[in-house]
Amino acid sequence: MNKYLKMLLNIIAYLLAMPILETIIIIIASIALTTQNVLKGVKTDSVLQTQTIIANYSLIIIAISMTTSFLICWRFFRKDRKAFTEEFGVYKTGFKNNLWAFSSGVSLSLLLAGIMTFLFSAGMIPEYQQGLKEIVSGTNFLFAVLVIGIVAPAFEEILFRGLIYGQLKNNFNVVVSVVVQALIFGAYHGNLIQFVYAVPLGIFFSYSYLKTKTIWTPIAIHIWFNIMNIALDYYAGKEFLVNNVNQIFLIGFLMTLVTMMYIVKSKEVVLKGETESAKDN
């Protein structure tokens, strides 16, 4: 088989794994509820019932499908855990690495919130966090953090910066691989607004992966980015963001600027237990 065709098929398989699992879970849940209602003699609309399941249990469905997808990946490497570690750079990271991962995630979230809120206030775009609101609506904050703030970023980073980037880098140079996986990452989010900001985020996550040689770095940045978005949605809200858009943008911009200057300046590969390849300037 042509190596490019094999790469394409592998990428498609990775991308389809979670949607297929989600569909299976929804079908099983719908059949179970329908059977229960039939036994009780209650008539139900199957379409409405499916929509209700998706609306009420979306976080649970996401958590199960992502976790299962990860376990499938882990099982693939079960015979050689060293291969898994080497493939994704699963190494412990140092304090500096964790600090700038936290700073990057929080600052990018604030910067994005400022930009998007300004565009929303100007009537140029709809509310950019509407998709997040629909998913976490009526959900416990800690559960939302667990699924959207931790499970989802870990899954997406292993999928895009690990599996998909790994497929691309075996066939193309680094620049092409980074850009293509970022484009796929943007398209994966399913709407134009998220595509526009997810692409540069995907490039930055890849840069952080290449910079530190460990998948934990983009996972950590992505986790803090998502947690900050959830916190803004739960505790700030649209009105607060609109009324304080300039301050939020300024804080996000300055934090991002300082963080990026440090990251670019640093030549250090911060891996606990590993030899540092270089020293800071």
N, C-alpha and C positions, 0 to 999 in steps of 0.2 A: 504493500500500500504506500502511495506517495506520502512523504513525511508531512507535507503541509495539510493534506487531507486528514491524516491521522491527528494532527494537532487540532484542526478545526472540529473534528468529531469529539475529541476529548473535552474541548472547551464547551461545546454545546451540551455534552453530558453533565459537566460540572454545573452549568447554569440551570439545567432542567431538573436536577436532583431535588432541590427544595420545593419548587412549584408542584412537582409530581407528588411528593410526600404530603404537601398541604392538601392537594386534591383528594388523595386517598383518605386522609384523616377526616376531611369534611364529608366525604361519601359514607364512610363508616359511621360517623356521628349522625348523619341524616337517616341512614337505614335503622340505626338503633332507636332513634326517637320516633321514627315512623312506626316501627314494630311495637314500641311501647304504646303509642296512641291507638293503634289498631286493636291491641289487646284490651285497651280501656274503652274501646268503642267511640273514640274521638276522631272526627274528620279533620284533616289538616291539609293545608296547601303546601306541597313539597317545595315549591320555589320559595315561598315566604319563609318556610322553615329553614331552608338552606341559608337564606339571607340573614335570618336571626342568629343562626349558629356562627356565621362569619362575624357579625356585628358584636355578639356577646362574648365570643371566645377567641377573638383574633390573636391576642397575646399568647394564649395557651397553645394555639395552633402553630404560631410562629416559633415558640420555644421548642415544642416537640419536633417540628420538622427540621429546624436548624441543628438541634442536638443530635438527631438521628443522622443527618447528613455528615456531621463531624465524626460520629462514631463509625460510619461507613469508611470515611477517609482514614481514620485511625486503624481500622481493621485491615485496610489495604496495606498498611505498613507494619502489621502486627509481627511479622516474621523478622523484621529488622528495624527495631526502634531507633537504632543509630541513623538509619536512612531517613527516618522521619525528622530527627533532630537536625541533620545536615541539610535536608531539603528546605526546611523553613527557618533554620537558625533559631531553634528553641533553646536559647541560653539565658541564664539569669543576667539582669542588667544592673548597672551601678546607679548610685544616687543621682549623679548629674544627668544621666540619661532619663531617669524617671521624672526628675524635676522639669526638664524642658519638654518632656512628653505631656506633663500636666499643664504647663504654661501654654504649649501649642494648642492643645485641645480647647482650653477655656478661652484663650484669646481669639482663636478662629471662630468659635461659636458666637462670641460677643460681636466680633467684626461682621460676621454674616447677618446676625440679628439686626445690627444697625443699618446695614445696606438694604436688606430686604424690607425692613420696616419703613425706611424712607421711601422706597419704591412703592410699597403698599399705600402709604399715606398720600403719595402723589397720584394714586389711581392707576399706576402703570402695571401692577401685577396683583393677583389675588393674595390672600394671606398665605405665606409660604409654608407655615407649619400646620396647615389644615389637615394634611394627611396624618401627621403625628397626632393631632387632636382627635381625629376619628378613631385611631387605634387605641389611645390611652384613655379615652373618655370614660369616666366612671370607674376607672381602675385605680387600685391602691398605688400610691407613689413608689413604694419600695419594690413592688412587683414590676412596675413599669421600668424602673431602673435596672432590675435584674435582667429583664428580657431585652428591652430596647437599648439600655445603657451598657450592658455587659455581654450577654449572649450574642446579640446581633452583630456588634462590632468584631468580636472574636471570630465569628463565623465568616463575616464578609472579608476580613483581612486574610484569613487562611484561604478563602476562595479566590480572591482577586490578586493579592500581593503574593500569595503562596502558589496555589495550583495554576491559575491562569497565567500569571507572570512567568511561572516556571516553564509552562508550555511554550510561551512566546520567546523567551530568552534562548531556548534551545534551537530556535530557527531564525531569529532576527537579532540585531544589535540592541544594546540597552535602551537607547533613546526610543526606537520604534516600539520595543516591548512595553516600556513605561507608558507611552502615549496611547497605544492600542488598548492596554488593560484599563487605563483611565477612562477612555471612551466607552468601553464595555461597562465599566462601573457606573458611569453616568446614565447610560441607557437602561441599566438594570433597575434604576429607581422609578422608571415608568412615567415620568412627566418632564416637560421641557424646563420648568423652573429648577427642579432638582438636578436635571442634567447639566445645566449651565454652571452650577456651583460644585456639583459632585466631580466633574472632570478635573478641575484644578486641585480639589482635595485629593483625588486619586493619585495625581502626579506627586503631590507633597507626601502622601503616605508612602508611596514607592521610594521617594528620595530618602525618607527617614529609615526605611528598611535597608536600602543600599548603604546608607551612611553608617548605621550601627551593626549591620549584618545579623540582625535578629528580628523575627516577626513580632516579638513582644513590643517593640517600639511603636509601630503603626497601630497595633491593637490598643496600647495604652492611650495614644493620642485620640484615636477614634472613640474609645470609651469615655474619656473626659469631654470630648466634643458632644457626644450624644447625651451624657448626663447633664451637661450645662443646658442643652436645648430643652430637656425634659423639665429641669428646674425652672427655666424661664417660662415655660408653658404653665406649670402648676402654680408657681408662686409669684410670677410677675404678671403675666397675662397681656393681652393685646393692648389694653388701655395704657398700662404702664410703659410698654415699649414705645407706643406712639408719642406719649408725653415726654419721654426721656431719650428719644432716638439720637440726638446729637451727643449726649454724654455717653451713651452705650457705644456708639460708633467710635468716639474718641478714645475711650478706654480700650476697646478691642483693637483699634489701629495701633496705639502706642505699645500695648502688650505684644501684639503680633510683630511689630517692627523690632522691638528689643529682642524677642525670642529668635526671630529669623537672623538677626545680626550675629547672635551668639552661635547659632547652629552653623551658619556659613563659615564663621571664623574658626570654629573648633575643627581640628583635624583628628580628634581623638575617637577611637572606637571603644565605647564604654561597655565592656563586657566583664562582669564579675568572674574572676577566676581565669580570665584570658589575658594574654599579654597585650598591652596597648600598642597599637601600630604606630602611633605618633603622639606628640604632645601638643597642647594648646599653644596657639601663637602667643 
